């Protein structure tokens, strides 16, 4: 037969320091904090209970008449990266083939953070710089005091195009010759027009008549068409007029 003490045994328990973190963006002055409440302490007075709201900082919780006290620490932490605003779309510009690039401008991005402090860690290029032919990657990196980083990136692309047609020199609009009455026509000698292009390459793709050809009495159009590698064309029309004398 058991004759011992059947009273349930309880042991003294006092919590260690209790930590609670809240995001600085929440704009809270404190937070509900839960903890395992003390047991078997020599007091019935409870200055704080689990689930109470504790202010930001350190609160010392002491139970009068006992040797139980502990700290409740509520800390604000920044878990949100900066928010980037006005990040430019990619930019594409065309220039003539005589150019090897272009200056480019854009509105620079900005960033805000719930901590109130944002640092610009990197800006790979600035508006107004000269950019060569091809694509260039633009990068902005922003950071807050907690080390969170947000980025803005886009491309600046410079495309070289030929938008200037060949230039013709020596294109005489009218070339006239008078021959004797009764002649059907004559061979005509004249200098062919020439063309140049900013690409340095130009081709004669059409010539309806050659110099020294036989031209009959009347007006004959001689057509020259020049083209560059971009397909741009320039046209010269020479009117050869053969007339008879009295």
C-alpha positions as CSV (number, residue, x, y, z in Angstrom):
1,X,0.0,0.0,0.0
2,X,1.4,3.4,-1.1
3,X,1.7,5.8,1.7
4,X,3.8,8.6,0.0
5,X,2.8,12.1,-1.0
6,X,0.5,12.1,-4.1
7,X,0.7,15.9,-4.6
8,X,1.9,16.6,-8.2
9,X,5.4,17.9,-8.2
10,X,6.1,21.2,-9.8
11,X,9.4,22.8,-10.6
12,X,10.4,26.4,-10.6
13,X,10.4,27.9,-14.1
14,X,11.3,31.4,-15.2
15,X,11.7,32.2,-18.9
16,X,14.9,33.3,-20.5
17,X,15.0,36.5,-22.5
18,X,12.2,36.6,-25.1
19,X,12.8,38.1,-28.5
20,X,10.2,39.5,-30.9
21,X,11.0,41.2,-34.3
22,X,8.6,43.4,-36.3
23,X,9.2,44.9,-39.8
24,X,10.0,48.6,-39.7
25,X,7.5,49.1,-42.6
26,X,4.7,48.0,-40.3
27,X,4.9,51.4,-38.4
28,X,4.1,49.7,-35.1
29,X,5.1,51.0,-31.7
30,X,5.1,47.5,-30.2
31,X,4.0,44.0,-30.6
32,X,2.1,41.1,-29.0
33,X,4.6,38.8,-27.4
34,X,3.9,35.3,-26.2
35,X,6.0,33.2,-23.9
36,X,5.8,30.3,-21.4
37,X,4.7,31.9,-18.2
38,X,6.7,31.3,-14.9
39,X,5.6,28.4,-12.7
40,X,6.1,27.6,-9.0
41,X,7.1,31.1,-8.1
42,X,6.5,32.7,-4.7
43,X,4.0,35.3,-5.9
44,X,0.5,35.6,-7.3
45,X,1.2,39.0,-8.8
46,X,1.7,38.8,-12.6
47,X,3.1,42.1,-14.0
48,X,2.8,40.9,-17.5
49,X,1.1,38.0,-19.3
50,X,1.9,36.1,-22.4
51,X,0.2,37.8,-25.3
52,X,0.4,41.3,-23.8
53,X,1.6,44.2,-26.0
54,X,5.2,45.2,-25.3
55,X,6.8,48.4,-26.7
56,X,9.8,48.5,-29.0
57,X,13.0,48.1,-26.9
58,X,13.7,46.1,-23.8
59,X,11.1,45.5,-21.1
60,X,12.2,44.0,-17.8
61,X,9.5,41.6,-16.4
62,X,9.9,41.1,-12.7
63,X,7.6,39.0,-10.4
64,X,7.6,40.7,-7.0
65,X,8.7,38.5,-4.0
66,X,10.4,36.0,-6.3
67,X,13.7,35.5,-7.9
68,X,12.1,35.4,-11.4
69,X,12.8,38.2,-13.8
70,X,13.5,38.2,-17.5
71,X,13.7,40.6,-20.5
72,X,11.2,41.0,-23.4
73,X,13.0,42.5,-26.4
74,X,11.0,43.9,-29.3
75,X,13.2,44.8,-32.3
76,X,12.4,46.6,-35.5
77,X,14.1,45.0,-38.5
78,X,14.1,46.0,-42.2
79,X,13.1,43.0,-44.4
80,X,11.9,45.0,-47.4
81,X,14.3,46.0,-50.2
82,X,14.2,49.5,-51.7
83,X,11.5,50.3,-54.3
84,X,12.9,51.5,-57.6
85,X,10.9,54.1,-59.5
86,X,11.1,55.5,-63.1
87,X,13.3,52.7,-64.4
88,X,13.7,53.5,-68.1
89,X,12.6,51.1,-70.9
90,X,15.3,50.0,-73.3
91,X,16.3,52.7,-75.7
92,X,17.0,52.3,-79.4
93,X,18.5,55.0,-81.7
94,X,19.5,54.9,-85.4
95,X,22.5,56.9,-86.8
96,X,23.9,57.2,-90.3
97,X,26.7,54.9,-91.3
98,X,29.1,57.9,-91.2
99,X,28.6,57.9,-87.4
100,X,30.2,55.5,-85.0
101,X,27.7,56.1,-82.2
102,X,25.6,58.7,-80.5
103,X,25.0,60.5,-77.2
104,X,21.9,59.3,-75.3
105,X,19.9,60.9,-72.5
106,X,17.2,59.4,-70.2
107,X,15.5,60.1,-66.9
108,X,17.4,58.5,-64.2
109,X,15.6,56.1,-61.8
110,X,15.2,56.8,-58.1
111,X,14.5,54.6,-55.1
112,X,12.7,54.9,-51.7
113,X,12.9,52.6,-48.7
114,X,10.8,52.2,-45.5
115,X,14.0,53.0,-43.5
116,X,14.2,56.4,-45.1
117,X,17.7,55.9,-46.3
118,X,18.7,54.6,-49.8
119,X,22.3,54.5,-51.2
120,X,23.1,54.4,-54.9
121,X,25.7,51.6,-55.1
122,X,26.3,51.5,-58.8
123,X,25.5,53.5,-61.9
124,X,27.2,51.9,-64.9
125,X,26.5,54.8,-67.2
126,X,25.1,58.3,-67.0
127,X,22.7,60.2,-69.3
128,X,24.5,62.3,-71.9
129,X,27.3,59.8,-72.4
130,X,28.4,58.7,-75.9
131,X,27.4,55.2,-76.8
132,X,29.0,53.1,-79.6
133,X,27.3,51.0,-82.2
134,X,25.6,48.0,-80.6
135,X,23.9,47.3,-77.3
136,X,25.1,48.6,-73.9
137,X,23.7,47.3,-70.6
138,X,22.8,50.1,-68.2
139,X,22.6,49.1,-64.5
140,X,21.6,51.0,-61.4
141,X,21.9,49.3,-57.9
142,X,20.2,50.8,-54.8
143,X,20.7,49.5,-51.3
144,X,19.2,50.3,-47.9
145,X,21.0,50.2,-44.5
146,X,20.2,46.6,-44.0
147,X,22.0,45.6,-47.1
148,X,18.9,44.8,-49.2
149,X,19.5,45.6,-52.9
150,X,17.1,46.5,-55.7
151,X,18.2,47.1,-59.3
152,X,17.1,48.9,-62.5
153,X,18.6,47.7,-65.8
154,X,17.9,48.4,-69.4
155,X,19.7,48.4,-72.8
156,X,20.8,51.3,-75.0
157,X,21.1,50.1,-78.6
158,X,22.7,52.2,-81.4
159,X,21.9,51.0,-84.9
160,X,23.8,52.2,-87.9
161,X,21.7,52.7,-91.0
162,X,22.3,54.3,-94.4
163,X,19.6,56.9,-95.0
164,X,21.4,59.0,-97.7
165,X,21.1,58.1,-101.4
166,X,24.0,58.3,-103.7
167,X,25.0,61.7,-105.1
168,X,25.3,62.1,-108.8
169,X,27.7,64.6,-110.5
170,X,28.0,65.3,-114.2
171,X,24.3,64.8,-115.0
172,X,23.6,67.3,-117.8
173,X,19.8,67.5,-118.3
174,X,19.9,68.3,-122.0
175,X,22.5,67.4,-124.7
176,X,21.7,68.8,-128.1
177,X,23.3,68.2,-131.5
178,X,22.3,69.6,-134.9
179,X,22.9,67.5,-138.0
180,X,22.5,68.0,-141.7
181,X,19.1,67.9,-143.3
182,X,18.4,64.4,-144.6
183,X,20.4,62.5,-142.0
184,X,18.5,60.0,-139.9
185,X,20.7,60.6,-136.8
186,X,24.2,60.4,-135.6
187,X,26.5,58.9,-133.0
188,X,26.7,61.0,-129.9
189,X,29.7,61.3,-127.6
190,X,29.2,62.5,-124.0
191,X,30.6,61.9,-120.5
192,X,28.7,59.5,-118.3
193,X,27.6,60.8,-115.0
194,X,29.3,59.4,-111.9
195,X,28.0,58.8,-108.4
196,X,29.4,58.7,-104.9
197,X,27.9,57.4,-101.6
198,X,28.6,57.8,-97.9
199,X,29.0,54.0,-97.7
200,X,31.9,54.2,-100.2
201,X,30.2,51.7,-102.4
202,X,27.9,52.6,-105.3
203,X,26.8,50.6,-108.3
204,X,25.3,51.6,-111.7
205,X,22.3,49.3,-112.0
206,X,20.7,50.8,-115.1
207,X,22.0,52.6,-118.2
208,X,19.6,52.7,-121.1
209,X,22.1,54.0,-123.7
210,X,25.8,54.2,-124.0
211,X,27.9,57.1,-125.1
212,X,28.9,56.8,-128.8
213,X,25.5,55.1,-129.5
214,X,23.5,56.1,-132.6
215,X,20.7,58.5,-131.8
216,X,17.9,59.3,-134.2
217,X,16.5,62.7,-134.9
218,X,14.3,63.8,-132.0
219,X,14.5,63.5,-128.2
220,X,15.9,60.4,-126.5
221,X,16.0,59.9,-122.8
222,X,19.1,58.3,-121.4
223,X,18.4,56.9,-117.9
224,X,21.1,56.2,-115.3
225,X,20.2,54.6,-112.0
226,X,22.8,54.3,-109.2
227,X,22.3,52.3,-106.0
228,X,24.1,51.9,-102.7
229,X,24.3,48.7,-100.4
230,X,21.2,49.9,-98.5
231,X,19.2,49.9,-101.7
232,X,18.9,53.7,-101.9
233,X,18.8,55.0,-105.5
234,X,19.6,58.1,-107.4
235,X,18.5,58.7,-111.0
236,X,19.9,60.9,-113.8
237,X,18.0,61.4,-117.0
238,X,19.9,62.9,-119.9
239,X,17.8,64.1,-122.8
240,X,19.7,63.8,-126.1
241,X,18.2,66.0,-128.8
242,X,19.1,65.5,-132.4
243,X,17.8,68.2,-134.7
244,X,18.4,68.9,-138.4
245,X,19.6,72.1,-139.9
246,X,17.9,74.0,-142.8
